[in-house]
Amino acid sequence: MIIVLFVVILWYGGLFFQSFFLHRYAAHQVFTMSKTMERVTFVLTWFFQGSSYLSAYGYGIMHRMHHAYTDTEKDPHSPSYDSNLFAMMWKTKTIYQQINQQKIPVDSKFTKNVPQWKSFDSYASSRFSRLLWIAFYILFFAYFTTALWQWFLLPIALLMAPIHGVIINWFGHIYGYVNYKMTNTSKNLFPFDFLMMGEGYHNNHHKHASSANFGVKWHEIDVTYQIIKVLDFLGFIKLKPISIQK
């Protein structure tokens, strides 16, 4: 089952760097890293996200806007203001591209210390780069596919980052349970987040946005946070102190 293993690696590899680098570092800066480590992580994010690569700059700013305007008309992605998930993701894509291309004004409070590597992003986000990844995925599937049904996994490989976004930004505001009563619709998708490596504890995250650990209850194990602790112990990053208020 080489194809299944390949998609699983892309799923969790891309998800980890989206959560670790784009979300917890670029948007929330819950830890610090050297410029060299930052550049290495840029490249690894591109490697694992491939054709659906997301810029740390665009993602970081847009996510800060999401927290500032959650479930309002200014929210870049909210089920409360979009008729379906496809409409929401199209709106998200448009705002993300406008931020990256600096076509819309952005308040300075959203841009402060957001990592940016313009020369790399211009390539990694280019149509040329995305087409190369698409060609590679198709060739990989053509060589290793052993059953017709495996081809249905190809769109997942091609659109990995948007799919991750849909799960959290759409379903994470509709389904699940809450630990904290809030003025927004954020919810925790799973008691143990095996699918999204901790990103599914969305209600917890909206309550404690500056915390590196998205889990609160004993069963809410945040896999990404466990990896972050190891990287902190090894000296690759410097984790900031966590302050959780019940």
C-alpha positions as a Markdown table, in Angstrom:
| # | Residue | x | y | z |
|---|---|---|---|---|
| 1 | Met | 0.0 | 0.0 | 0.0 |
| 2 | Ile | 2.7 | 2.5 | -1.1 |
| 3 | Ile | 0.1 | 5.0 | -2.2 |
| 4 | Val | -1.8 | 5.0 | 1.1 |
| 5 | Leu | 1.5 | 5.4 | 3.0 |
| 6 | Phe | 2.5 | 8.2 | 0.7 |
| 7 | Val | -0.8 | 10.1 | 1.4 |
| 8 | Val | -0.5 | 9.5 | 5.1 |
| 9 | Ile | 3.0 | 10.9 | 5.1 |
| 10 | Leu | 1.8 | 14.0 | 3.2 |
| 11 | Trp | -1.2 | 14.4 | 5.5 |
| 12 | Tyr | 0.7 | 14.4 | 8.7 |
| 13 | Gly | 3.9 | 16.0 | 7.4 |
| 14 | Gly | 2.0 | 18.9 | 5.8 |
| 15 | Leu | -0.2 | 19.2 | 8.8 |
| 16 | Phe | 2.7 | 19.3 | 11.3 |
| 17 | Phe | 4.4 | 22.1 | 9.5 |
| 18 | Gln | 1.1 | 24.0 | 9.1 |
| 19 | Ser | 0.5 | 23.7 | 12.8 |
| 20 | Phe | 4.1 | 24.0 | 14.0 |
| 21 | Phe | 5.4 | 26.7 | 11.7 |
| 22 | Leu | 2.5 | 28.6 | 10.1 |
| 23 | His | 0.1 | 28.5 | 13.0 |
| 24 | Arg | 2.0 | 28.4 | 16.3 |
| 25 | Tyr | 5.1 | 30.2 | 15.1 |
| 26 | Ala | 4.1 | 32.6 | 12.4 |
| 27 | Ala | 0.7 | 33.6 | 13.7 |
| 28 | His | 1.0 | 33.2 | 17.5 |
| 29 | Gln | 4.8 | 33.1 | 18.1 |
| 30 | Val | 4.5 | 30.7 | 21.0 |
| 31 | Phe | 8.2 | 29.9 | 20.6 |
| 32 | Thr | 11.3 | 31.4 | 19.0 |
| 33 | Met | 13.9 | 30.0 | 16.6 |
| 34 | Ser | 17.0 | 31.2 | 14.9 |
| 35 | Lys | 16.9 | 32.7 | 11.4 |
| 36 | Thr | 18.7 | 29.6 | 10.1 |
| 37 | Met | 16.1 | 27.3 | 11.7 |
| 38 | Glu | 13.4 | 29.5 | 10.3 |
| 39 | Arg | 14.7 | 29.2 | 6.8 |
| 40 | Val | 15.1 | 25.4 | 7.1 |
| 41 | Thr | 11.4 | 25.2 | 8.3 |
| 42 | Phe | 10.3 | 27.3 | 5.3 |
| 43 | Val | 11.8 | 24.7 | 3.0 |
| 44 | Leu | 10.4 | 21.8 | 4.9 |
| 45 | Thr | 7.0 | 23.3 | 4.8 |
| 46 | Trp | 7.2 | 23.6 | 1.1 |
| 47 | Phe | 8.5 | 20.1 | 0.8 |
| 48 | Phe | 5.6 | 18.5 | 2.7 |
| 49 | Gln | 2.8 | 20.8 | 1.5 |
| 50 | Gly | 4.0 | 20.6 | -2.1 |
| 51 | Ser | 1.4 | 21.8 | -4.5 |
| 52 | Ser | -0.7 | 23.4 | -1.8 |
| 53 | Tyr | 2.1 | 25.3 | -0.1 |
| 54 | Leu | 1.0 | 28.2 | 2.1 |
| 55 | Ser | 3.1 | 31.3 | 2.8 |
| 56 | Ala | 3.9 | 31.9 | 6.5 |
| 57 | Tyr | 3.4 | 35.6 | 5.9 |
| 58 | Gly | -0.1 | 35.3 | 4.3 |
| 59 | Tyr | -1.2 | 32.5 | 6.7 |
| 60 | Gly | 0.1 | 34.3 | 9.8 |
| 61 | Ile | -1.6 | 37.6 | 9.0 |
| 62 | Met | -4.9 | 36.0 | 8.0 |
| 63 | His | -5.0 | 33.8 | 11.1 |
| 64 | Arg | -4.4 | 36.8 | 13.3 |
| 65 | Met | -7.4 | 38.5 | 11.6 |
| 66 | His | -9.5 | 35.4 | 12.2 |
| 67 | His | -8.8 | 35.6 | 16.0 |
| 68 | Ala | -9.5 | 39.4 | 16.0 |
| 69 | Tyr | -12.7 | 39.1 | 14.0 |
| 70 | Thr | -14.0 | 35.6 | 14.8 |
| 71 | Asp | -17.5 | 35.0 | 13.5 |
| 72 | Thr | -18.0 | 38.5 | 12.3 |
| 73 | Glu | -18.2 | 39.9 | 8.7 |
| 74 | Lys | -14.5 | 40.7 | 8.9 |
| 75 | Asp | -13.5 | 37.1 | 9.6 |
| 76 | Pro | -11.6 | 35.7 | 6.6 |
| 77 | His | -13.3 | 32.3 | 7.2 |
| 78 | Ser | -16.5 | 31.8 | 9.2 |
| 79 | Pro | -19.4 | 29.4 | 8.6 |
| 80 | Ser | -21.6 | 32.1 | 10.1 |
| 81 | Tyr | -21.1 | 34.3 | 7.1 |
| 82 | Asp | -20.6 | 31.9 | 4.2 |
| 83 | Ser | -23.3 | 29.7 | 2.8 |
| 84 | Asn | -21.1 | 26.6 | 2.3 |
| 85 | Leu | -17.6 | 25.4 | 2.8 |
| 86 | Phe | -16.6 | 26.0 | -0.8 |
| 87 | Ala | -17.7 | 29.6 | -0.6 |
| 88 | Met | -15.8 | 30.0 | 2.6 |
| 89 | Met | -12.6 | 28.5 | 1.2 |
| 90 | Trp | -12.8 | 30.6 | -2.0 |
| 91 | Lys | -13.1 | 33.7 | 0.1 |
| 92 | Thr | -10.2 | 32.5 | 2.3 |
| 93 | Lys | -8.1 | 31.9 | -0.8 |
| 94 | Thr | -8.9 | 35.4 | -2.2 |
| 95 | Ile | -8.0 | 37.2 | 1.0 |
| 96 | Tyr | -4.8 | 35.1 | 1.5 |
| 97 | Gln | -3.6 | 36.0 | -2.0 |
| 98 | Gln | -4.5 | 39.7 | -1.6 |
| 99 | Ile | -2.4 | 39.7 | 1.6 |
| 100 | Asn | 0.5 | 38.0 | 0.0 |
| 101 | Gln | 0.4 | 40.3 | -3.0 |
| 102 | Gln | -0.1 | 43.3 | -0.8 |
| 103 | Lys | -3.3 | 44.3 | -2.7 |
| 104 | Ile | -5.2 | 45.2 | 0.5 |
| 105 | Pro | -4.2 | 47.4 | 3.4 |
| 106 | Val | -3.4 | 45.4 | 6.6 |
| 107 | Asp | -3.3 | 46.9 | 10.1 |
| 108 | Ser | 0.2 | 46.9 | 11.5 |
| 109 | Lys | -0.9 | 44.9 | 14.5 |
| 110 | Phe | -1.4 | 41.9 | 12.3 |
| 111 | Thr | 2.0 | 42.1 | 10.5 |
| 112 | Lys | 4.3 | 42.5 | 13.6 |
| 113 | Asn | 7.1 | 40.0 | 13.5 |
| 114 | Val | 5.4 | 37.7 | 11.0 |
| 115 | Pro | 8.2 | 35.8 | 9.3 |
| 116 | Gln | 8.6 | 36.5 | 5.6 |
| 117 | Trp | 11.1 | 35.2 | 3.0 |
| 118 | Lys | 10.0 | 37.0 | -0.2 |
| 119 | Ser | 12.4 | 35.4 | -2.6 |
| 120 | Phe | 11.6 | 31.8 | -1.5 |
| 121 | Asp | 7.9 | 32.4 | -1.3 |
| 122 | Ser | 7.9 | 33.9 | -4.8 |
| 123 | Tyr | 9.1 | 30.5 | -6.0 |
| 124 | Ala | 7.4 | 28.2 | -3.6 |
| 125 | Ser | 4.0 | 29.9 | -4.3 |
| 126 | Ser | 4.5 | 30.2 | -8.0 |
| 127 | Arg | 2.5 | 28.3 | -10.6 |
| 128 | Phe | 5.7 | 26.7 | -11.9 |
| 129 | Ser | 6.4 | 25.2 | -8.5 |
| 130 | Arg | 2.9 | 24.0 | -8.0 |
| 131 | Leu | 2.8 | 22.4 | -11.5 |
| 132 | Leu | 6.1 | 20.6 | -10.8 |
| 133 | Trp | 4.6 | 19.1 | -7.6 |
| 134 | Ile | 1.4 | 18.1 | -9.4 |
| 135 | Ala | 3.4 | 16.4 | -12.1 |
| 136 | Phe | 5.5 | 14.6 | -9.5 |
| 137 | Tyr | 2.3 | 13.4 | -7.6 |
| 138 | Ile | 0.7 | 12.2 | -10.8 |
| 139 | Leu | 3.8 | 10.3 | -11.9 |
| 140 | Phe | 4.2 | 8.8 | -8.4 |
| 141 | Phe | 0.6 | 7.6 | -8.5 |
| 142 | Ala | 1.0 | 6.3 | -12.1 |
| 143 | Tyr | 4.0 | 4.2 | -11.0 |
| 144 | Phe | 2.8 | 2.8 | -7.7 |
| 145 | Thr | -1.0 | 2.6 | -8.0 |
| 146 | Thr | -2.2 | -1.0 | -7.8 |
| 147 | Ala | -5.9 | -0.5 | -7.7 |
| 148 | Leu | -8.3 | 2.0 | -9.3 |
| 149 | Trp | -9.7 | 3.3 | -6.0 |
| 150 | Gln | -6.2 | 4.6 | -5.0 |
| 151 | Trp | -6.5 | 7.3 | -7.7 |
| 152 | Phe | -9.3 | 8.9 | -5.6 |
| 153 | Leu | -6.5 | 9.8 | -3.1 |
| 154 | Leu | -4.8 | 12.0 | -5.6 |
| 155 | Pro | -7.0 | 15.0 | -5.1 |
| 156 | Ile | -6.3 | 14.8 | -1.3 |
| 157 | Ala | -2.5 | 14.9 | -2.1 |
| 158 | Leu | -2.9 | 17.8 | -4.4 |
| 159 | Leu | -5.2 | 19.9 | -2.1 |
| 160 | Met | -3.8 | 18.9 | 1.3 |
| 161 | Ala | -3.5 | 22.3 | 2.9 |
| 162 | Pro | -7.0 | 23.5 | 1.9 |
| 163 | Ile | -8.5 | 20.3 | 3.2 |
| 164 | His | -6.8 | 20.8 | 6.6 |
| 165 | Gly | -8.2 | 24.3 | 6.5 |
| 166 | Val | -11.7 | 23.2 | 5.8 |
| 167 | Ile | -11.7 | 20.7 | 8.7 |
| 168 | Ile | -10.7 | 23.3 | 11.2 |
| 169 | Asn | -12.2 | 26.5 | 9.9 |
| 170 | Trp | -15.6 | 25.0 | 8.8 |
| 171 | Phe | -16.2 | 21.8 | 10.8 |
| 172 | Gly | -14.4 | 23.2 | 13.9 |
| 173 | His | -16.9 | 25.9 | 14.1 |
| 174 | Ile | -20.0 | 23.7 | 13.6 |
| 175 | Tyr | -19.4 | 20.3 | 15.2 |
| 176 | Gly | -17.9 | 19.1 | 18.5 |
| 177 | Tyr | -17.9 | 20.0 | 22.1 |
| 178 | Val | -16.8 | 23.1 | 24.1 |
| 179 | Asn | -14.7 | 23.4 | 27.3 |
| 180 | Tyr | -15.3 | 27.2 | 27.4 |
| 181 | Lys | -18.4 | 29.2 | 26.7 |
| 182 | Met | -17.3 | 32.0 | 24.4 |
| 183 | Thr | -18.8 | 34.6 | 22.1 |
| 184 | Asn | -17.7 | 32.6 | 19.0 |
| 185 | Thr | -18.6 | 29.2 | 17.6 |
| 186 | Ser | -15.3 | 27.5 | 18.0 |
| 187 | Lys | -15.5 | 23.8 | 19.1 |
| 188 | Asn | -13.2 | 20.9 | 19.9 |
| 189 | Leu | -13.7 | 18.3 | 17.2 |
| 190 | Phe | -12.4 | 15.2 | 19.1 |
| 191 | Pro | -11.8 | 14.2 | 22.7 |
| 192 | Phe | -8.4 | 12.9 | 21.4 |
| 193 | Asp | -7.3 | 14.6 | 18.2 |
| 194 | Phe | -5.8 | 11.7 | 16.3 |
| 195 | Leu | -6.6 | 13.3 | 12.9 |
| 196 | Met | -5.4 | 16.9 | 13.2 |
| 197 | Met | -2.4 | 16.6 | 15.6 |
| 198 | Gly | -4.0 | 19.0 | 18.2 |
| 199 | Glu | -5.4 | 21.5 | 15.8 |
| 200 | Gly | -8.9 | 20.0 | 16.4 |
| 201 | Tyr | -8.9 | 21.4 | 20.0 |
| 202 | His | -10.2 | 24.6 | 18.4 |
| 203 | Asn | -12.3 | 25.9 | 21.3 |
| 204 | Asn | -9.4 | 25.5 | 23.7 |
| 205 | His | -7.2 | 27.4 | 21.2 |
| 206 | His | -9.6 | 30.3 | 20.9 |
| 207 | Lys | -9.7 | 30.6 | 24.7 |
| 208 | His | -5.9 | 30.4 | 25.1 |
| 209 | Ala | -4.5 | 31.7 | 21.8 |
| 210 | Ser | -1.1 | 32.4 | 23.2 |
| 211 | Ser | -0.6 | 28.8 | 24.5 |
| 212 | Ala | 1.6 | 26.3 | 22.6 |
| 213 | Asn | -0.5 | 23.5 | 24.1 |
| 214 | Phe | -3.9 | 23.3 | 22.6 |
| 215 | Gly | -5.0 | 20.4 | 24.9 |
| 216 | Val | -6.5 | 21.2 | 28.3 |
| 217 | Lys | -8.1 | 18.1 | 29.7 |
| 218 | Trp | -6.1 | 14.9 | 30.4 |
| 219 | His | -7.4 | 13.1 | 27.3 |
| 220 | Glu | -6.8 | 16.1 | 25.0 |
| 221 | Ile | -3.3 | 15.1 | 24.0 |
| 222 | Asp | -1.8 | 17.7 | 21.6 |
| 223 | Val | 0.7 | 15.7 | 19.5 |
| 224 | Thr | 2.2 | 18.8 | 17.8 |
| 225 | Tyr | 2.9 | 20.2 | 21.3 |
| 226 | Gln | 4.6 | 17.0 | 22.3 |
| 227 | Ile | 6.9 | 17.4 | 19.3 |
| 228 | Ile | 7.5 | 21.0 | 20.1 |
| 229 | Lys | 8.6 | 20.1 | 23.6 |
| 230 | Val | 11.2 | 17.7 | 22.1 |
| 231 | Leu | 12.5 | 20.3 | 19.7 |
| 232 | Asp | 12.7 | 22.8 | 22.6 |
| 233 | Phe | 14.6 | 20.2 | 24.7 |
| 234 | Leu | 17.0 | 19.6 | 21.8 |
| 235 | Gly | 17.6 | 23.3 | 21.4 |
| 236 | Phe | 16.2 | 23.8 | 17.9 |
| 237 | Ile | 13.6 | 26.2 | 19.2 |
| 238 | Lys | 12.9 | 28.1 | 22.5 |
| 239 | Leu | 9.4 | 27.6 | 23.9 |
| 240 | Lys | 7.9 | 30.5 | 25.7 |
| 241 | Pro | 6.3 | 29.9 | 29.1 |
| 242 | Ile | 2.7 | 28.7 | 29.1 |
| 243 | Ser | 0.0 | 30.5 | 31.1 |
| 244 | Ile | -3.3 | 28.7 | 31.3 |
| 245 | Gln | -6.2 | 30.4 | 33.1 |
| 246 | Lys | -9.1 | 28.1 | 34.0 |
